[in-house]
Amino acid sequence: MINTALTYTERPIGETDFGLDKGYDRHYEICAICGHFFSRHNYNLESIYLGSYSECTYADNRKAVFEKISRLPLESSDNYWRCETVHEFCRRHWENHERNRLIDIGSGLGIFPARMVAKGWECTALDPDRKSTEMIEELVGCETITGDLLNENCENLFGMKYDLVTFNKVLEHVTDPVLMLQRTKRLLETDGLIYFEVPDGEEALKASRYREEFFIEHHHVFSVGSVSMLTRSAGLNVLQVTRVKEPSSKFTLRVFCKVS
């Protein structure tokens, strides 16, 4: 059963202004069985990820934001703890065997690849925004691909194989996260891993309906139950789901999985 859960008639404080304020009207529906939130509105948000998303979000000051986030104290850095979690899980899973080739899907500013490179990983950063991939090449020095995993411009990518595929706050931004994960399986080496993290709607709603987890750019907001259903639908086995409140105060689900 699907019920209307949250309705918004004006842009919440802190939400990025995509120029949609006139006639602002959207809502989330929730699955009564698994607790998953589905965004419902009539806006076309797909084009913003080709460039205007980063420009609106970072005011085109990508380098300054990159440097600011990179200099955060460890106790205040979401990315530090994310990278520690990913690195240590992989080392345990592969029993310290040298498996260190990863591709990060939707890299944005490149904060995650930068730290993983520093930890000894061989990284490829994929993002649809060319300005972002050019900056990552300059500041991080890792391989980059400009494209969208769901579009034909990434078909040549599927000849490459990686030990680890990562999505950091990405799957909530796509309309079909099941298809995204299904396509990801073609990138994996034998016994390869997928890591993704998504907003935790169950915990966020306990705090406030106006939190970042429910901003307009999120087509989906997840629950523990719905990430399990998502992975099964994509033909994956869940290895670990962890519920965390990050230093930034974001409520997040961290998920490791592999091909069934």
C-alpha positions in Angstrom: 0.0 0.0 0.0 1.3 3.5 -1.0 0.3 6.5 1.1 1.1 10.2 0.8 3.5 11.0 3.5 5.0 14.5 3.1 3.7 17.5 1.1 5.7 20.6 0.3 4.3 23.8 -1.2 7.4 26.0 -0.8 11.1 25.3 -1.0 12.5 24.2 2.4 15.3 26.3 4.0 18.6 25.0 2.8 17.4 23.3 -0.4 19.3 24.3 -3.5 17.5 26.8 -5.6 17.0 25.3 -9.1 14.6 28.1 -10.1 11.5 26.1 -9.3 10.0 28.3 -6.7 7.1 29.5 -8.8 4.2 27.1 -8.2 6.4 24.9 -6.0 4.4 21.7 -5.4 5.7 18.3 -4.6 5.2 15.4 -2.2 6.6 12.0 -1.1 4.6 8.8 -1.1 5.7 6.0 1.3 5.3 2.3 1.0 3.4 1.0 4.0 5.3 -2.3 3.7 9.0 -1.4 3.4 9.0 2.3 4.4 10.5 3.6 1.1 9.8 7.2 0.1 9.0 8.0 -3.6 9.2 11.6 -4.7 6.2 12.8 -6.8 6.3 16.1 -8.7 6.0 17.4 -12.3 9.5 19.0 -12.6 12.1 17.8 -15.1 15.2 17.5 -13.0 17.2 15.2 -15.4 19.0 18.1 -17.2 20.4 19.6 -14.0 22.9 16.8 -13.6 24.7 17.7 -16.9 26.1 20.8 -15.2 23.7 23.1 -13.6 23.4 20.9 -10.5 27.0 21.5 -9.5 26.8 25.1 -10.5 23.7 25.7 -8.4 24.9 23.6 -5.5 28.5 24.9 -5.4 28.0 28.3 -7.0 30.7 27.1 -9.5 33.3 27.4 -6.7 34.2 23.7 -6.9 37.9 24.1 -6.1 37.2 26.2 -3.0 34.6 23.7 -1.8 36.9 20.8 -2.5 39.7 22.4 -0.5 37.3 23.3 2.4 36.0 19.8 2.7 39.4 18.2 2.4 40.7 20.3 5.3 37.9 19.4 7.7 39.1 17.8 11.0 38.8 14.1 10.9 36.1 14.0 13.6 34.0 16.4 11.4 34.5 14.7 8.1 31.8 12.4 6.6 34.3 11.4 3.9 37.0 10.3 6.3 34.8 7.8 8.1 33.2 6.7 4.8 36.6 5.9 3.4 37.7 4.1 6.6 34.6 2.0 6.5 35.0 1.0 2.8 38.7 0.3 3.1 38.5 -1.8 6.2 35.5 -3.8 5.0 37.2 -4.6 1.7 40.4 -5.7 3.5 38.4 -8.1 5.7 36.3 -9.4 2.8 39.3 -10.2 0.6 41.5 -11.2 3.6 44.1 -8.5 2.8 44.6 -9.7 -0.8 45.7 -6.9 -3.1 42.4 -5.9 -4.7 42.5 -2.1 -5.1 40.9 -1.1 -8.4 37.7 0.9 -7.9 35.3 3.0 -9.9 33.3 5.7 -8.2 30.0 6.5 -9.9 28.8 10.1 -9.6 32.0 11.4 -8.1 30.9 15.1 -7.9 33.8 17.1 -6.5 36.1 14.0 -6.2 36.4 14.1 -2.4 36.0 10.3 -2.1 38.4 9.3 -4.9 41.0 11.7 -3.5 41.1 10.1 -0.1 41.0 6.5 -1.6 43.9 7.4 -3.8 45.8 8.5 -0.7 45.0 5.2 0.9 46.5 3.3 -2.1 43.6 2.6 -4.3 43.7 2.8 -8.1 40.6 5.0 -8.8 38.4 5.9 -11.7 35.9 8.7 -11.2 32.8 8.8 -13.4 30.5 11.9 -13.5 28.2 13.4 -16.1 29.5 16.9 -15.5 32.7 17.6 -17.5 33.7 20.5 -15.3 33.7 18.1 -12.3 35.8 15.4 -14.1 38.3 18.0 -15.4 38.7 19.3 -11.8 39.2 15.8 -10.5 41.9 15.1 -13.1 43.6 18.3 -12.0 43.3 18.0 -8.2 43.2 14.3 -7.7 45.2 13.0 -10.6 43.1 9.8 -11.1 41.5 8.5 -14.3 38.1 10.1 -15.0 35.2 9.4 -17.4 32.6 12.0 -18.3 29.3 10.2 -18.7 26.2 8.6 -17.3 26.2 4.9 -16.5 22.6 4.6 -17.7 23.2 6.3 -21.1 24.8 5.0 -24.3 27.8 7.2 -23.9 29.1 4.7 -21.3 28.7 1.5 -23.3 32.5 1.3 -23.9 32.9 1.3 -20.1 31.7 -2.3 -19.9 34.9 -3.7 -21.2 36.6 -2.7 -18.0 36.5 -4.6 -14.7 36.9 -3.3 -11.1 37.2 -4.9 -7.7 34.9 -2.3 -6.2 32.1 -0.1 -7.5 31.0 2.8 -5.2 28.0 5.1 -5.1 28.1 7.8 -2.5 24.8 9.6 -2.2 24.0 8.8 -5.8 21.2 6.2 -6.1 18.6 8.6 -4.5 19.2 10.9 -7.5 18.2 8.5 -10.2 14.7 7.5 -11.1 15.6 3.8 -11.5 18.2 2.7 -9.0 17.5 -1.0 -9.7 18.6 -0.6 -13.3 21.7 1.4 -12.1 22.8 -1.5 -9.9 22.0 -4.1 -12.6 24.3 -2.3 -15.0 26.9 -2.0 -12.4 27.3 -5.8 -12.1 28.9 -5.8 -15.6 31.8 -3.8 -14.2 32.8 -6.2 -11.4 35.7 -8.6 -11.3 35.0 -12.1 -9.8 34.1 -11.6 -6.1 33.9 -7.9 -6.6 32.0 -5.7 -4.3 29.5 -2.8 -4.6 29.3 -0.2 -1.9 26.5 2.4 -1.8 25.2 4.8 0.7 21.8 6.5 0.6 19.7 8.8 2.9 17.9 7.0 5.7 14.3 8.3 5.6 13.1 6.4 8.7 15.6 8.1 11.0 15.5 11.5 9.2 11.7 11.8 9.6 12.0 11.3 13.3 14.0 14.5 13.4 12.2 16.7 10.8 10.4 16.6 7.5 12.4 19.5 6.3 15.8 17.8 6.5 18.2 17.5 3.5 17.2 13.9 3.1 13.9 15.0 1.7 15.1 17.8 -0.6 13.7 17.9 -4.1 16.7 16.3 -5.9 16.1 13.0 -4.2 13.8 10.8 -6.2 14.0 8.1 -3.5 14.6 8.1 0.3 15.4 4.7 1.7 14.8 2.5 4.6 16.6 -0.6 5.9 13.8 -2.7 4.4 13.8 -0.9 1.0 17.6 -1.2 0.5 17.3 -5.0 1.0 14.5 -5.1 -1.6 16.5 -2.9 -4.0 19.5 -5.1 -3.9 17.5 -8.3 -4.3 15.7 -6.8 -7.3 19.0 -6.0 -8.9 20.3 -9.6 -8.4 22.6 -8.8 -5.5 23.2 -10.2 -2.1 23.5 -7.8 0.9 26.6 -8.4 3.0 26.1 -5.6 5.4 23.8 -2.7 6.1 24.8 -0.1 8.7 22.7 2.8 9.9 24.8 5.9 10.9 24.4 9.5 11.8 27.4 11.2 10.1 29.4 14.1 11.5 27.4 16.5 9.2 24.2 15.1 10.9 23.0 13.3 7.8 21.2 10.1 8.5 22.7 7.5 6.2 22.5 3.8 5.3 25.8 2.2 4.3 25.4 -0.9 2.2 27.9 -3.5 1.0 26.7 -6.2 -1.5 27.9 -8.5 -4.2 26.5 -10.4 -7.2 24.2 -13.3 -6.2 
